[in-house]
């Protein structure tokens, strides 16, 4: 199978691409600067230069591909809201349209659990009502992209699959250490939970969506079996005392930040290889 991967040099892509190559996939990566992809090229990935900001560069990238795995995104910690929307929404749709016109058979889009808000009174399911006017540009841009991609499936028959990632970590990814200062900055509750997913399980889920039939137009959550409290996460770095306000009140929504992953389990057979943060820590997989 010939696959185009975007965002290959990012946190997720740089760990996913080697696993795709190890499984024998023919992988091409879309890059703005080939020099930054030297390690992946050395492993066997082919590189093609293109940019989501420049739609004219996308048709050559998708030509001849069987599938696209679209990982590229600007994240919630960026302050360039215009750039976030242009990349996550407009760039994603331009890539999908180019892929559709090129006859690409499958388009896997990685979204985020940040599309969910609170108040569901249960772990968030894939069919929850989302707020496309969410003031967080990262979340609203992903919601907008999801809606247009699903419309492409419904109106044009394009085989789109959407994967909403929990908080991705592991494989020496500095993501957790980077997020702890934001927990303090945003005055988040120590009892709030974060639903995480190890890079191994991101790869497992992406490959399942890539290879499993009958999932056209479907959206899936992916996370591990044990959402962790922010207190436990900060304490594992020795930062709990300095991160949380001792005078904080009660936790308002115990389900905020928690996803229901039963759909992915039932439709693909997914089972987390790394079922919790503590397993990852004890097996030296952080």
N, C-alpha and C positions, 0 to 999 in steps of 0.2 A: 504494500500500500504506500502510495506517495502522499506525504503529508507536508503541508506548509504550517509552520508554527510562528506566531507573532509573539513579541515579548520574550524572546528566547534568552536574552541576556539579563533578564530581571530575576527576582528572588525565586519565583515559581518556575519560570522557563529554564533557567540555568540548571535546575535540578530535574526537571521533567525530560528535557531533550536527551540527556545521556541514557535515561531509562528507555525511552522510545528507540534509540539507536541499539541498545543492548538487546531489545526484542526483535530486531531485524527490520524495523520500519525504515523506509527511504525518506529521510527528513531534510527538508529545506527550511531555512530560517530567514524571516524577513528582518533586515537590519538597516539602520540608518548609517551606521559606521562599521564596515566589515572588520576593521582593526580590533574592535572590542569583542569580536566573536571568535577570536583565534583559538581558544581552548575547545569550543564546540566544533569548530571546523576540523581541528586536530583529531577529534573523536569520530569524524565521519559525516558531520552535517554539511550540507551545501548552503551557501549564503547567497541571497539575492538582495540587492539594495532597493529600498522603497520606504515610503513614509505614509502613515495614515493621514497626515496633513495634506498630502498630495495625491489625490485619487487617481491621477493619470499614471502613477507608478505601480498601481495595484494589479491591473490586468496581467502584466507579464509575470507577476509573482504567483498568481493563482493558476496560470495556464498549465494544463496537464496534471493538475493535482486531483487526487481522489478525495481528499478531506482537508479541512482547515481546522486547526486548533488555535483559537484566538484568545491569547492571554494578555496582550498589551493593554495597559491602562495607566492613567495618572491616578494617584491614590488620594485618600481623604486627608493626609497630612500636608498635601500641597495647598498653597493659597491662591494659585492661579485658576480661578473658577472657569474663566473662559477657555483655558487650555484643557481643563478637565472635561468640560462638555464637548469640546471639539474632538478630543481623543476618544473618550469613552462612548459617546453617543454617535456623533457624526462620522468619526473614523471607522467605528464598528460597522455602521450601516453601509458605508462606501465599500468596505472590504467584503461584506456579505453580498452586496449587489454584484461586485466584480466576480465573486466566486460563483454565484448563481448563473451569471451570463457565460461563464467559462465552463459550465457543466460540472462543477464540483459536486460530488454526491452527498457530502456530509459536512456540516458546519457545527463545531463544538465551541460554544461561547462560555467563558468563565465569568460569572457574575459574583455577587458577594452577599453574605448574610446581612450586610449593612442596609440592604433594601428594606428590612423589617423594622418596624417601630416597636411599640409596646402596647399593652392592654389586650392582648389576645386571650389571656387567661389559660394559656397552654403553650407548649413548645410550638414555635412558628412553623406552619405548614406552607407548602409551595403555593397553595391557592389563597393565601391571606390577601386582604385588600392592601394595596401599596399606595403610598402618597407620592405621585409623580411630581408634586410641587414641594417635596421635601427640601428644606432650606440647605441641607448638606449637598453640595454640588456633586460629590462623588456618588452618593446614593441615588440622587435624582437622575444623574446621567446614565447610571446603570439600569435604572427602572425604564427610562425612555428607550434605551437600546433594546432591552428585553421585549418591550411591547412591539417595537417595529420588527424585530426578528420573528416574533410569533406571528405577526401579521403577514410577513413574507411566506411563512409556512402555510398559513391559512389561504392566502390569496394566490400564491404562485407554486405551492407544493414543494417548497424548498425544505430539505431535511435539516432542520435546526434542532440542536439539543443544548439546553442551558444548565450549567452547573453553578449553584450558589455555594461558594466556598466559605467555610468557617474561618477562624483566625489561623492562618497557615504558619507552621513553625517546623523546626527540626533541621537536620543536616547542616548544622553550624550556621543556620540562618539567624542573623542578629535581631529578627523581628520582635521577639519578646522584650529584650533589653531596651529596644527603641520605643516600645509602646508604654513602658512603665511611667516615664515622665509625663505622658499625656493623660494617664489615669489620674495623676495628681493634679495636673493643670485643669482638667475638666471636672475635678471634685467628684469623681465617681465613687459609688458606695462600695465599701469593703466586701459586702455580702453579694454584690452583683456578680453574675456568672458570665464567663466567656466560653463559648463553644469552639473548640480548637480542632484542627485537622493537621496531621503530620504530612510532610511532603510525600512520603511513601503512599499515603492513602489518597492524596490528590492525584498522583500518577495512576493508582489503581482505578479511581473513579473516572478519570479522563479516558483511560483505555477501555473501560467498560462502555462508556457512552460512544466511543469511537467504533466499537465492534459489535455491539448488541443491536439486533434488529428490532423494529417495531417501537422505537422511542421517538419517532419524528414529532417535533413540536412540543416535547415534554420539558418540564423544569424539575430539577432535583436539588435538594440540599445535600451537602456532604460535610460531615463532622465526625468526631469520635464518639465513644460511648459515655464519656464522663465529663460534662462541662465543669470547669474549675472556677472557684470563687476568685475574685480579683485579689482578695487578701492572700490566699494561698499562693497565687502567682507571684505577687510582690514579695512575699515572705521567702519564697524559694531563692530570691536574689538578695535576701537580707534587707529589703527596702520597705517592708510593711509599715513600720513605725513612722517613717518619714513621709509615707504616701497618703495616709488616710487621716481624716479629721476625727479626733477622739469624741467630739461632740455630735457626730453624725446621727441623724434620726433613723427610724426604722426603714427597711427596704420596701419600696412601694410596689415593685412588680417582680416577683421571684422568677418569672419566666422570661423576662427580657434578656436577650442575648442567647437564648437556647433554641435550637432548631430540632424539628422532628425529621429524622432520617429514615423513617420506615419505608417511604416510597422507593428510595434508592435500593434498600435492602430487598424489598419484595420483587422489584422489577428487574434487578440485575444480579442479585445474589451477593451484593457488596457486604463485606464484613471488615471492620477496621483492622488493619495489620498492627497498628499502634493504638490500642483502645483508650489510652489516657495519657495525659502529660506525665504522670508519675511512672508509667511503664517506659515512656521514652527516656526519662531521666535515669531510671534504674538500669536500662539497657545501653546507656551512653549513646542515645540517638538524638540528643539535643544539638 
